[in-house]
Amino acid sequence: MLQKRTRKLKKRLARMLVLSMMAGIAGLGMGCRRGFGKEAQGKVKVVASIYPVYDFVQKVGGDQVAVLMLVPSGTEPHTWEPSSRDMLVLEEADMFVYNGAGMEAWAEDITQSVQNKDLMIVEASCEVELLKIDHDEDHEEDHDEEGHHHHGEFDPHVWLSPENAKIEMRTIMEALKKADPEHAEIYEKNFQAASQECDKLDAEYRAALSPYEGKHIVVAHEAYGYLCHAYGLEQIGIEGVSADQEPDAARMREIIDMAKEYGIKCIFFEELVDPKVAKTIADEAGCQTAALSPLDGLTQEDIDSGREYFSVMRDNLNSILKAFA
C-alpha cells in the first residue's frame, strides 16, 4: 500500500514539474499552435476539456463565446495527456471548463500550473450527484504499472443522463453570467432552450425503455452507469470505467456466460476503441454487434456533419431498443 502511494506521489510530482516548465515558457514565442483567432475578439474565450463539455458550452454560450476543445476530436480521452501547446492555449483563455468527477486526471495539475491568474476554472459536474464505482486494491492509483488510466472514487460519465447534462449546463450558465454579466439574459435564454431539450430527451428515454426495466446491456466499457441508473437498466462492462483496461480470458468467458444467461442479443462497441474484443465475445455468445457512443470523443467528421449531444443520445436510444427487439 505504501509503495503504491509513493509511486503515485512520484508520478504527480513529475507531472507537476513538467507542467511548471511548460508554464515557464508560456510567455516565449507562441509558434505554430491551435488557439483563439481574430473571430474570438469581443467574445468569452472558453477552453473546454472534452466533447460533452465543449458542446454544452456552445449550447449555453451561443454567439457570445469562442470555444476550443482541449482533447482533440476523435481522441480517446481516458488516455490523453496535455502537451505544452495545450498549456499555452489556457494562457489566453477567459475560462476553462472541465467535466470533473475524475474524468480529467490531469486537470488539477494543469490548473495549478497555468500562469493566467484571470482564468476562471469551472467544474461542470460539481452539482451532480455522483455514482460510486467499485474498486479493488489495484485501482487505487491514477495509472497502474502498465500505464492504464483509472478513475477515482466516482463514475465520471455523468452527461449520459439527460438530467445530469442539464445540471452541467446550468453550472456553465452561471459561470458565463459571472464572466460576462452584460449578456446574462442571453445565457439564461439559451440554457432554458437546452434544458427543455434535456427534458424532452429524458421523456423519450423513459417512455421507450420502461418496458425493459431490469434488462442488461453489454457495453465496451462501464461508461453507462448514469444512463442505466436513470432508466432501470443494468450494464455489463467488457472493460472497466476506463476504456483502456482490456479484460483477461476469465473475464471474457464470464461475459459470454452472462450474455447467454440474460439472453443478450447485441454486444455494444465504441467507435474510438478497438472493437475486436467485443466482436470476439459476440461471436462466442451468438450475438450481433452495434455501436454505442459514450459521447466523450466525437470525431471531427461527426461534428462537421452536425452530430451533437441530443442527436447522438437519440442514436444511442435507437441502438438500445434494437438490441432488445
Secondary structure as GFF3:
##gff-version 3
##sequence-region A 1 325
A	DSSP	alpha_helix	2	24	.	.	.	ID=ss1
A	DSSP	three_ten_helix	38	40	.	.	.	ID=ss2
A	DSSP	beta_strand	44	48	.	.	.	ID=ss3
A	DSSP	alpha_helix	51	61	.	.	.	ID=ss4
A	DSSP	three_ten_helix	62	64	.	.	.	ID=ss5
A	DSSP	beta_strand	65	69	.	.	.	ID=ss6
A	DSSP	three_ten_helix	77	79	.	.	.	ID=ss7
A	DSSP	alpha_helix	84	91	.	.	.	ID=ss8
A	DSSP	beta_strand	95	98	.	.	.	ID=ss9
A	DSSP	alpha_helix	107	113	.	.	.	ID=ss10
A	DSSP	beta_strand	120	123	.	.	.	ID=ss11
A	DSSP	three_ten_helix	137	139	.	.	.	ID=ss12
A	DSSP	three_ten_helix	158	160	.	.	.	ID=ss13
A	DSSP	alpha_helix	162	179	.	.	.	ID=ss14
A	DSSP	three_ten_helix	181	183	.	.	.	ID=ss15
A	DSSP	alpha_helix	184	209	.	.	.	ID=ss16
A	DSSP	three_ten_helix	210	212	.	.	.	ID=ss17
A	DSSP	beta_strand	216	221	.	.	.	ID=ss18
A	DSSP	alpha_helix	225	231	.	.	.	ID=ss19
A	DSSP	beta_strand	234	239	.	.	.	ID=ss20
A	DSSP	alpha_helix	249	261	.	.	.	ID=ss21
A	DSSP	beta_strand	266	269	.	.	.	ID=ss22
A	DSSP	alpha_helix	276	285	.	.	.	ID=ss23
A	DSSP	beta_strand	288	291	.	.	.	ID=ss24
A	DSSP	alpha_helix	300	304	.	.	.	ID=ss25
A	DSSP	alpha_helix	309	324	.	.	.	ID=ss26
###
